[in-house]
Amino acid sequence: MEFRPCIDIHDGYVKQIVGSSLSDTGKPTENFVSDRKSSYFAGLYKERGLKGGHVIILNKAGTAE
């Protein structure tokens, strides 16, 4: 098994949310919200040689975030 890094961004913050709670209405349940920017995680993944990662923007299209 290979680890594939991921950066999820919601409302401008790197977060881990409960997937089943994400919708176009209401606020999703958050497991974790980082105080670091996404660039920190991208640099960390690069430094450690982790490949195959991706960034996911969790807000719907057209929002300011």
Long-range contacts (C-beta under 8 A, 24 or more apart in sequence): 2-52, 3-50, 4-50, 4-52, 4-53, 4-54, 5-41, 5-45, 5-50, 5-52, 5-53, 5-54, 6-53, 6-54, 6-55, 6-56, 7-38, 7-41, 7-42, 7-53, 7-54, 7-55, 7-56, 8-55, 8-56, 8-58, 9-38, 9-55, 9-56, 9-57, 9-58, 9-59, 9-65, 10-57, 10-58, 10-59, 10-65, 11-59, 11-65, 12-65, 14-38, 14-41, 15-58, 17-58, 22-58, 24-60, 28-58
